[in-house]
Amino acid sequence: MSGGRSYLQFDWLTIFIYIALVSMGWMNIYSASLNDTANGYFDFTQIYGKQMMWIGLSFVLIIFVLAIDSKFYERFASVIYLVSLLSLVGLFVFGRTIAGTTAWYDFGGFSIQPSEFVKATTALALAKYVSDIQTNMQEFKHQIFAFLILAIPSILILLQPDPGSVLVYAAFIFPLYREGLHGIYLLLGLFITILFVATLAFHAFWVSLGVIIIASLIFLRNRKKRPNILKYVFIAISAIIFTFSVDYIFENVFKQHHRDRFNIVLGKEVDARGIGYNTNQSEIAISNGGWFGKGWTQGTQTKGNFVPEQHTDYIFSTVGEEWGFIGSMVVVLLFVGLITRVLYRAEKQKNQFGRVYGYSVAAILFVHFFVNIGMVTGIFPTVGIPLPFFSYGGSALWGFTILLFIFVKLDASNYRYT
């Protein structure tokens, strides 16, 4: 196929959904940041004006990403990954600290957050390793190396510290599972999460007692199969040790504002005017929207600036108030459509590299979307995860754009080289 018509092979449905989400995101940022000093849609001194500039530069990035030969991303995936790790290491020397987190490079009035780009580079590195002909994800040594690829950026980001961004790396368990990773890892992750939350909600003693009872019942149910009692004892003891370590982890690893947010979600603290103020006001804004919303730029909570920093992590509360339930569902369906489309195209890939990368893209988008909306609606504690293509910020927008359009390029080349 000639290069002049190669653009016809791009997945235009994915591109259309991307444009729709970015456009709707800007509309909500405009509404959330509009003030009396604003001077038209193109006022670059305002937050919405700056976001429009980021959006314009995103399309330049898209052209650049799509112009690069798809083989480049596979051939140099490891090099790109290592360079991105160096960008994280460099923060500890040259980084800018904001609110106790050293996560940005400051170039005058322009800041870049490298962790937003490392998601894409990690996805490339993981896809490169998993697709290697010698890699078998059912072998333990290969599992360890795959987890190491994920652990290095996670640790560097955790040291900033930015635990919210680290949470996103759990998304990579899904592409690994697709490629043969044993399901026990998913169950183990779910089990640890349940134990952690249950211990915070109740007490280590009662959770440990529950573990003993459940392990005993499962053992008795399978006694006719003569199960290995030592295995059950080992699992039970390990779980009990973990439950009694939860309080230490919670008090010494998590920061105070993270602990407060967990306690609010678990119902231990009611602080509508303190640490829980954002979430409380966000819930009010969403409930005010009703079925059809108050109309664009007409939200009373939004106009009154009741939700601090509403244009960033809490942007979905503007959607709920001004666009209502119907508008919110449109946004949700667009995200579901994008994630589903990426998964569908990932399964159509002729090579494993493209499939693993596609699953990584879908998983990252899903975790961001699911956790952010859960956070805004009060289901999850506030952990500082932006809503893709909606939340204000050049680094986040560019990071998600690069992440998605590398896959668009790989997908288009899936046709070209067959």
Buried (B, 14 or more C-beta within 10 A) or exposed (E): EEEEEBEEBBBEEBBBBBEBBBEBBBBBBBBBBBEEEBEEEEBEEBBBBBBBEBBEBBEEBBEEBBEEEBEEBBEBBBEBBEEBBEBBEEBEEEBBEEEEBBBBBEEEEEBBBBBBBBBBBBBBBBBBBBBEEEBEBEEEEBBEEBBEBBEBBBEBBBBBBBBBBBBBBBBBBBBBBBBBBBEEBBEEEEBEEEBBBBBBBBEBEEBBBBBEEEBEEBBEEEEEEEBEEEEBEEBBBEBBEBBBEBEEEBEEEBEEBBBBBBBBBEEEBEBEEEBBBBBBBBBBBBEBBEEEBBEBBEBEBBBEEBBEEBBBBBBBBBBBBBBBBEBBEBBBEBBEBBBEBBBBBBEBBEBBBBBBBBBBBBBBBBBBBBBBBBBBBBEBBBBBBBBBBBBBBBBBBBBBBBBBBBBBBBBBBBBEEE
